[in-house]
Amino acid sequence: MNLHEYQGKEILNSFGVEIQRGIVAQTPAEAVEAAKKLTEETGTGWHVIKAQVHAGGRGKGGGVKLAKNLQEVEQIAGDIIGMNLITPQTSAEGKKVHQVLVTEDVYYPGDSEPEEYYMSVLLNRANGKNMIMYSTEGGMDIEKVAEDTPHLIFHEEIDPSLGLMGFQARKIAFNLGLSGKAFKEMTKFVSALYKAYTNSDSSLFEINPVLKTSDDKIIAVDAKVTLDDNALFRHKDYEAMRDIREENEAEVEAKAVGLNYVDLDGNVGCMVNGAGLAMATMDLIKQAGGEPANFLDVGGTADAERVEAAFNLILKDPNVKAILVNIFGGIVRCDRVAQGIVDAYKSIGTVRVPIIVRLQGTNADIAKKLIDDSGLDVHSVIEFQEAADKVQEVLS
Amino acid sequence: MSVLVNKDSKIIVQGFTGSEGTFHAEQMIEYGTNVVGGVTPGKGGQSHLDRPVFNTVEQAVKKTGADTTIIFVPPAFAADAIMEAANAGIKVIITITEGIPVADMIKAADYIKDLDCRLVGPNCPGVITPGEAKVGIMPGFVFKSGKVGIVSKSGTLTYEAADQVVKQGLGITTAIGIGGDPIIGTTTKEAVELLINDPATEAVVMIGEIGGQLEAEAAQWYKESGSKKPVVGFIAGETAPAGRTMGHAGAIVGGSDDTAQAKKKILAECGIHVVNSPAEIGKKVAEVLG
């Protein structure tokens, strides 16, 4: 589950990670109030207004702006709230901004120059251990840093039973070129950050930038936090942070009925049992000259209710020209799924696109007969290749 | 011959009396698998499906001599069940449970790494040696005994591949579902290695998907091994968008080297017979076996 910057910072701060302070606002008036309050609490003169959407690269799309007085706070907040923010990570239409984070200005002048670093915590799948990845090149696109200057990216692997060790935190601070107070602050920052990562059951922390202020404090200026969905049962309070406005409508609906669905741009919908077979089916659609309109795993119990919900979901997409159902019956019997398809079809009434059903495995023959005898406009096939050929046929 | 499980395996079921455990244990017993008992904490001393129930894996091992376990324990307790099995001396730990928190699996994988055991899964369909033992949730009738080994991250795609192989008049030595999670016990490379080293296996089908480096690692190993046994490979997810999780928690394209296209390229470079269409797995196997 992805979080907004302000939510991620809340979690970080609850474990002692120093952050750039801010208050979230839904309207320009709220933004002005937030700015006043921040000035009272932090003494900040200027404010930064940041769009809160689940996408990176917000600054590039005009979603992060500096306000030098309250009038500017109101005006900028008014501009950003309600805009469709287009960033390198959003679709071409962009993402609607519902709220902004009004923050203190942390790039104030002082005894030393502010410095930006990059830091993330994530799982290294190659060895099953968490690692801290960091770089002196903060505030930049890290993929680009990795490509252009890979020697400026460092990794620190964390031992699963021992956790982050003191020398590792020191090593990170030294590699970032810090000394004196800033060095000490960085070791504290890294330790708190790792503690926050494990205690919140996160699967990704990306802090870009981590800032050394002109008075040698170390703070998180941004926070991208992804929580492990499988561990949410341990964190009921985080579950409330889900913002379904940020998620695809069809995907939210699918989730509510227990379907695993990913919305795509193509013209052939599909309904499959099992994630691997679902991906393979999408690939087959492409090879047959179509483009998959979705990923949809109906799971182990493909009964009439779920099949109907799945059909309805797919049919909502006006681009869909055909639907391919691919079920490998194992424990689930194909004839039961076929009955589900027939019932769902009748219940929906008019289905405006051809449906190709491929049922294989337990009772596949009975299932094919059931569909063929139903009198519905459903093409039934048994082999995978036949299904592909049929897709090609109905598309042409 | 076969790998991991056979007719002599003494199998226990952890989460034996739960609904999933009961249903699949029944199916396994019906298939002829040697299920010697099960574990459900607090229900020790009872009998279930005509087999004894134990409170701990340790007791089950002591009383039945079990060497293999299949885990149906709910996600919140499954990592603990894996560690308990390893601690009790179980040699093959097959974990079906889907949805185990990553943090729990990091700990479990670290705990069992120095113990004499092999974890398969989690989030996998299990392992089947046709005609001998079905230690998983796969439909047994699809798998006929023969000379082709299968390694796969996916459940239904494994059944699909097995079905295609069988329809070519061939059969399966052992099919290993390694699972689709970011952290799994037996890797693609280890499973391929087991099958390549199995005298009865004459060809291997390796089915992967987007995300991670497991298939590339297996392909490198195969190339370096110099093995003459043919391997047929398929990678699902050519059409999957980057950065999205496709059903399996581990099926997510993170960079340029874990896309289906990149993986297929590496496989082909390492001498693996890559099929582009998932409908051609069986045909390709028949072709490479001549």
HADDOCK unambig.tbl for C-alpha pairs under 7 A between the chains (distance, minus, plus):
assign (segid A and resid 125 and name CA) (segid B and resid 182 and name CA) 6.10 0.50 0.50
assign (segid A and resid 125 and name CA) (segid B and resid 183 and name CA) 6.57 0.50 0.50
assign (segid A and resid 125 and name CA) (segid B and resid 212 and name CA) 6.61 0.50 0.50
assign (segid A and resid 128 and name CA) (segid B and resid 106 and name CA) 5.88 0.50 0.50
assign (segid A and resid 128 and name CA) (segid B and resid 183 and name CA) 5.90 0.50 0.50
assign (segid A and resid 129 and name CA) (segid B and resid 106 and name CA) 6.41 0.50 0.50
assign (segid A and resid 160 and name CA) (segid B and resid 106 and name CA) 6.57 0.50 0.50
assign (segid A and resid 160 and name CA) (segid B and resid 107 and name CA) 6.03 0.50 0.50
assign (segid A and resid 160 and name CA) (segid B and resid 110 and name CA) 6.63 0.50 0.50
assign (segid A and resid 201 and name CA) (segid B and resid 103 and name CA) 6.64 0.50 0.50
assign (segid A and resid 228 and name CA) (segid B and resid 101 and name CA) 6.85 0.50 0.50
assign (segid A and resid 230 and name CA) (segid B and resid 99 and name CA) 5.27 0.50 0.50
assign (segid A and resid 230 and name CA) (segid B and resid 100 and name CA) 6.04 0.50 0.50
assign (segid A and resid 230 and name CA) (segid B and resid 101 and name CA) 4.86 0.50 0.50
assign (segid A and resid 231 and name CA) (segid B and resid 101 and name CA) 4.93 0.50 0.50
assign (segid A and resid 260 and name CA) (segid B and resid 247 and name CA) 6.28 0.50 0.50
assign (segid A and resid 274 and name CA) (segid B and resid 155 and name CA) 6.55 0.50 0.50
assign (segid A and resid 274 and name CA) (segid B and resid 156 and name CA) 5.58 0.50 0.50
assign (segid A and resid 275 and name CA) (segid B and resid 154 and name CA) 6.97 0.50 0.50
assign (segid A and resid 275 and name CA) (segid B and resid 246 and name CA) 6.71 0.50 0.50
assign (segid A and resid 275 and name CA) (segid B and resid 247 and name CA) 5.05 0.50 0.50
assign (segid A and resid 275 and name CA) (segid B and resid 248 and name CA) 6.17 0.50 0.50
assign (segid A and resid 276 and name CA) (segid B and resid 154 and name CA) 4.95 0.50 0.50
assign (segid A and resid 276 and name CA) (segid B and resid 156 and name CA) 6.95 0.50 0.50
assign (segid A and resid 276 and name CA) (segid B and resid 157 and name CA) 5.72 0.50 0.50
assign (segid A and resid 276 and name CA) (segid B and resid 236 and name CA) 6.50 0.50 0.50
assign (segid A and resid 277 and name CA) (segid B and resid 156 and name CA) 5.87 0.50 0.50
assign (segid A and resid 277 and name CA) (segid B and resid 157 and name CA) 4.79 0.50 0.50
assign (segid A and resid 279 and name CA) (segid B and resid 236 and name CA) 5.50 0.50 0.50
assign (segid A and resid 279 and name CA) (segid B and resid 237 and name CA) 4.90 0.50 0.50
assign (segid A and resid 280 and name CA) (segid B and resid 236 and name CA) 4.93 0.50 0.50
assign (segid A and resid 280 and name CA) (segid B and resid 237 and name CA) 6.31 0.50 0.50
assign (segid A and resid 280 and name CA) (segid B and resid 278 and name CA) 6.07 0.50 0.50
assign (segid A and resid 282 and name CA) (segid B and resid 239 and name CA) 6.39 0.50 0.50
assign (segid A and resid 283 and name CA) (segid B and resid 237 and name CA) 6.49 0.50 0.50
assign (segid A and resid 283 and name CA) (segid B and resid 238 and name CA) 5.84 0.50 0.50
assign (segid A and resid 283 and name CA) (segid B and resid 239 and name CA) 5.65 0.50 0.50
assign (segid A and resid 284 and name CA) (segid B and resid 277 and name CA) 6.27 0.50 0.50
assign (segid A and resid 284 and name CA) (segid B and resid 278 and name CA) 6.99 0.50 0.50
assign (segid A and resid 328 and name CA) (segid B and resid 156 and name CA) 6.27 0.50 0.50
assign (segid A and resid 330 and name CA) (segid B and resid 138 and name CA) 6.49 0.50 0.50
assign (segid A and resid 330 and name CA) (segid B and resid 139 and name CA) 4.63 0.50 0.50
assign (segid A and resid 331 and name CA) (segid B and resid 139 and name CA) 6.01 0.50 0.50
assign (segid A and resid 384 and name CA) (segid B and resid 279 and name CA) 5.38 0.50 0.50
assign (segid A and resid 385 and name CA) (segid B and resid 279 and name CA) 5.40 0.50 0.50
